[in-house]
């Protein structure tokens, strides 16, 4: 198959010896090269080089996977390392956590997470007694209808895929119910906020007189600000602000003189 691809120009190097022809070579020249490519030593050397390159690529991929696994575990531990957040772990890390707890490692990631949640509930019952039994009876045992911590819900709950939501349910000791993301989101939120009263905020529509009524009541309650010239008689429509007379004008009025007469006296 590789030789056919080489003749068709779909491979850059000869699959036998690794020869790389220059650009623009015809198919006839490529076929002629294959006919003359019979050097066994060159074939062995090229095969060894291909195998070594494959090993280097495999080691690099293994190193990248190991680094990703270590980062995944570090993030989970940084967030507290709680079993309710174990859905963040990869399949490999979940398997290692089950091994450390002496749990079975067969089955899917969801099944292993359910074992970890059940194990954590049983351990809580042994350490906390009746209080732990009551708490474990709510969320553990895979019953699927208990209460879980609201802090255990992911912030991107509504954007998660169905397998991710099933893993979240399993990590919190819930048996997933439903075949859609909306069903699992509703189940998780119901378990997280079970027993809490919903707060309903009601606002009176302005179109039904609510806003106008509030405005009228506010205006009625607000005291009227008295103007400087207000004499207290609300029925007098002539009430208003009047400018204050100057001292010279008051003097003229007391002497019975007009402004013109006073000016004539000044001229004399």
C-alpha positions in Angstrom: 0.0 0.0 0.0 2.8 2.4 0.8 4.5 1.7 -2.5 1.3 2.5 -4.4 1.0 5.8 -2.5 4.6 6.6 -3.2 4.1 6.1 -7.0 0.9 8.2 -6.9 2.9 11.1 -5.3 1.0 10.8 -2.0 4.1 9.9 0.1 7.2 12.1 0.4 9.7 9.3 0.8 10.2 5.8 -0.5 8.7 3.3 1.9 11.7 1.0 1.3 14.8 3.1 1.7 13.5 6.5 2.7 14.6 8.3 -0.5 12.9 11.7 -0.9 12.5 12.6 -4.6 12.7 16.2 -5.7 9.5 18.1 -6.6 8.0 17.6 -10.1 9.1 14.0 -10.5 6.8 12.0 -12.7 5.1 8.7 -11.7 7.2 6.8 -14.2 10.4 8.0 -12.5 8.9 7.0 -9.1 8.0 3.6 -10.4 11.5 3.2 -11.8 13.0 4.0 -8.5 11.0 1.3 -6.8 12.1 -1.2 -9.4 15.8 -0.4 -8.7 15.4 -0.1 -4.9 16.8 -3.5 -3.8 19.5 -2.5 -1.3 18.7 -4.6 1.8 21.0 -2.6 4.1 19.3 0.6 3.1 15.9 -1.1 3.7 17.0 -2.2 7.2 18.4 1.2 8.1 15.2 3.0 7.0 13.1 0.5 9.0 15.2 1.1 12.1 14.9 4.9 11.7 11.1 4.7 11.3 10.9 2.6 14.5 13.1 5.0 16.4 11.0 7.9 15.3 7.8 6.1 16.4 9.3 5.4 19.8 10.2 9.1 20.3 6.7 10.1 19.4 5.2 7.6 21.8 7.5 8.8 24.6 6.5 12.4 24.0 2.8 11.5 24.0 3.3 9.5 27.2 5.0 12.5 28.8 2.2 14.8 27.8 -0.4 12.4 29.1 1.4 12.1 32.4 1.7 15.8 32.7 -2.0 16.2 32.0 -2.9 13.6 34.6 -0.7 15.3 37.2 -2.3 18.6 36.5 -5.8 17.1 36.7 -5.0 15.6 40.1 -3.5 18.9 41.3 -6.6 20.9 40.3 -8.8 18.5 42.2 -6.6 18.6 45.3 -6.4 22.4 45.1 -10.2 22.6 45.1 -10.3 20.5 48.3 -10.1 16.9 47.1 -13.6 16.2 48.1 -15.3 13.1 46.7 -18.3 15.2 45.5 -15.9 17.0 43.1 -14.3 13.7 41.9 -16.1 14.0 38.6 -13.3 16.5 37.7 -10.8 13.6 37.6 -10.0 11.6 34.5 -10.8 7.9 34.3 -7.2 7.0 35.2 -7.3 9.2 38.4 -10.7 7.9 39.4 -9.4 4.4 39.1 -6.3 5.3 41.3 -8.6 6.8 43.9 -10.6 3.6 44.0 -7.5 1.6 44.4 -6.3 3.7 47.3 -9.7 3.2 49.0 -9.7 -0.6 48.4 -12.7 -0.3 46.0 -13.3 -2.3 42.8 -11.8 -0.6 39.7 -13.9 -2.3 37.1 -16.8 -0.7 35.2 -17.3 2.8 33.9 -16.2 6.1 35.4 -19.7 6.7 36.6 -19.8 3.4 38.4 -16.5 4.0 40.1 -17.6 7.5 41.2 -20.7 5.9 42.7 -18.6 3.5 44.7 -16.5 6.4 46.0 -19.6 8.3 47.1 -21.0 5.3 48.8 -17.7 4.6 50.5 -17.5 8.2 51.7 -21.1 8.0 53.1 -20.4 4.8 55.0 -17.2 6.3 56.5 -19.2 9.4 57.6 -21.7 7.2 59.3 -19.0 5.4 61.3 -17.3 8.6 62.4 -20.2 10.9 63.0 -22.7 8.5 64.4 -26.4 9.4 64.2 -25.6 12.8 62.6 -23.6 11.2 59.9 -26.2 8.5 59.4 -28.8 11.2 58.9 -26.6 13.1 56.5 -25.5 10.0 54.6 -29.1 8.8 54.3 -29.9 12.0 52.3 -27.2 11.9 49.7 -25.4 8.6 49.8 -26.2 5.1 48.9 -27.2 5.9 45.3 -30.8 6.6 46.3 -31.0 9.5 43.9 -33.3 11.6 45.9 -31.2 13.0 48.8 -29.8 16.4 49.5 -26.4 17.5 48.4 -24.4 20.6 49.0 -25.1 23.5 46.8 -21.4 24.2 46.7 -20.8 20.9 45.0 -22.7 22.0 41.9 -20.5 23.2 39.1 -20.7 26.8 38.1 -21.2 25.8 34.4 -23.9 23.2 35.2 -26.2 24.3 32.4 -23.5 24.0 29.8 -22.3 20.5 30.7 -22.8 17.5 28.5 -24.9 14.5 29.4 -21.9 12.2 30.4 -20.5 15.1 32.6 -23.8 15.6 34.3 -24.1 11.8 35.0 -20.6 11.9 36.5 -21.6 14.8 38.7 -24.7 12.9 39.9 -22.6 9.8 40.6 -19.9 11.7 42.5 -22.6 13.2 44.8 -24.2 9.8 45.5 -27.2 10.4 43.2 -28.6 7.8 40.7 -29.0 9.7 37.4 -32.7 9.9 36.5 -33.6 10.9 33.0 -32.0 10.8 29.5 -31.6 14.5 28.9 -29.4 17.2 30.3 -32.4 19.2 31.5 -33.6 16.2 33.5 -30.3 15.8 35.3 -29.9 19.5 35.9 -33.3 19.6 37.5 -32.4 16.6 39.6 -29.1 18.1 40.8 -30.7 21.5 41.6 -33.6 19.9 43.4 -31.2 17.8 45.5 -29.0 20.9 46.2 -31.9 23.2 47.3 -34.2 20.7 48.8 -36.1 22.1 51.8 -35.3 25.7 51.0 -38.2 28.1 50.5 -38.3 29.8 47.2 -38.3 33.6 47.4 -40.8 35.2 45.0 -40.4 38.9 44.3 -43.6 40.6 43.2 -43.7 44.0 41.5 -47.0 45.8 40.9 -47.3 46.6 37.2 -47.3 50.3 36.4 -50.1 49.9 33.8 -52.5 48.9 36.6 -52.1 52.0 38.6 -49.4 50.6 40.9 -46.7 53.1 40.0 -49.1 56.0 39.8 -50.6 55.1 43.2 -47.2 55.0 44.8 -46.3 58.3 43.3 -49.6 59.9 44.5 -49.1 58.5 48.0 -45.5 59.8 48.0 -46.6 63.3 46.9 -49.3 63.4 49.6 -46.9 62.4 52.3 -44.3 65.0 51.2 -44.8 68.3 53.0 -45.3 71.5 51.0 -42.3 73.7 51.0 -43.3 77.3 52.1 -42.1 80.1 49.9 -40.5 83.2 51.5 -43.7 85.3 50.7 -46.2 82.7 51.7 -48.5 84.2 54.3 -50.2 81.0 55.1 -53.4 81.7 53.1 -53.5 78.9 50.5 -56.6 80.5 48.9 -54.9 83.7 47.9 -53.8 83.3 44.3 -51.8 86.5 44.4 -49.3 85.1 46.8 -45.9 85.0 45.3 -42.4 86.2 45.7 -42.0 90.0 45.7 -38.6 91.8 45.4 -37.5 93.6 48.5 -37.7 97.4 48.3 -34.4 99.2 48.4 -33.6 101.7 51.2 -33.7 104.7 48.9 -37.1 103.8 47.7 -38.4 103.5 51.3 -37.0 107.0 52.0 -38.7 108.6 49.0 -42.0 107.0 50.0 -41.7 108.4 53.6 -40.9 111.9 52.3 -43.8 111.8 49.8 -41.4 112.5 46.9 -41.2 110.8 43.6 -38.0 109.7 42.0 -38.0 112.7 39.7 -38.5 115.2 42.5 -35.7 113.8 44.4 -33.5 114.1 41.3 -34.4 117.8 40.9 -33.4 118.4 44.6 -30.1 116.8 44.0 -29.5 119.0 40.9 -30.2 122.2 43.0 
